[in-house]
Amino acid sequence: MAMKITDECISCGACEPECPTTSISQGDTIYVINTETCVQCQGHYDTQQCVSVCPVDCIVVA
């Protein structure tokens, strides 16, 4: 499974540098997660780092 950023994203950019697989990037209006490379931080961290830093809780399991 991968993570997904919902439309509630405020484009703050807090999540992008936290991703160990560089799967997060700025989209047209909000940040997006590449579901082909997102590993939910498995093998890197115990919890999803993007979720832990998101100020509006807009990152969910895809």
C-alpha positions in Angstrom: 0.0 0.0 0.0 1.0 3.6 -0.4 0.0 6.9 1.1 -2.2 9.6 -0.5 -2.5 13.3 0.0 -6.1 14.5 0.0 -7.6 17.8 -1.2 -7.3 19.3 2.3 -3.6 19.8 1.6 -2.5 23.4 2.2 0.8 23.0 0.2 3.0 23.8 3.2 5.7 21.4 2.0 6.4 19.9 5.5 6.0 16.4 4.2 8.3 16.5 1.2 11.7 16.5 3.0 10.5 13.8 5.4 10.0 11.1 2.7 12.9 8.6 2.7 12.0 7.5 -0.9 11.5 11.0 -2.3 8.0 10.0 -3.3 6.4 13.3 -2.4 6.5 16.3 -4.8 4.6 19.5 -5.5 1.7 18.9 -7.8 -0.4 21.5 -9.7 -2.3 22.6 -6.6 -1.3 20.3 -3.8 1.5 18.0 -2.9 1.3 14.4 -4.4 2.7 11.0 -3.5 4.1 8.7 -6.1 2.3 5.5 -5.2 4.8 3.4 -7.2 7.7 4.4 -4.9 5.9 5.0 -1.6 6.6 2.3 0.9 4.8 3.9 3.9 8.3 4.3 5.4 8.6 0.5 5.9 12.3 -0.4 6.3 13.1 3.2 7.1 11.0 4.2 10.1 8.4 2.7 12.5 5.7 5.3 11.4 4.9 7.2 8.3 7.0 10.4 8.6 4.8 12.4 6.3 1.7 11.8 8.4 3.6 12.7 11.6 4.5 16.2 10.3 1.4 17.1 8.4 -0.3 20.0 10.2 -3.8 19.4 8.6 -3.9 15.5 8.8 -4.5 15.2 5.0 -2.3 12.1 4.4 -4.1 8.8 4.3 -3.6 5.2 3.1 -4.4 5.1 -0.6 
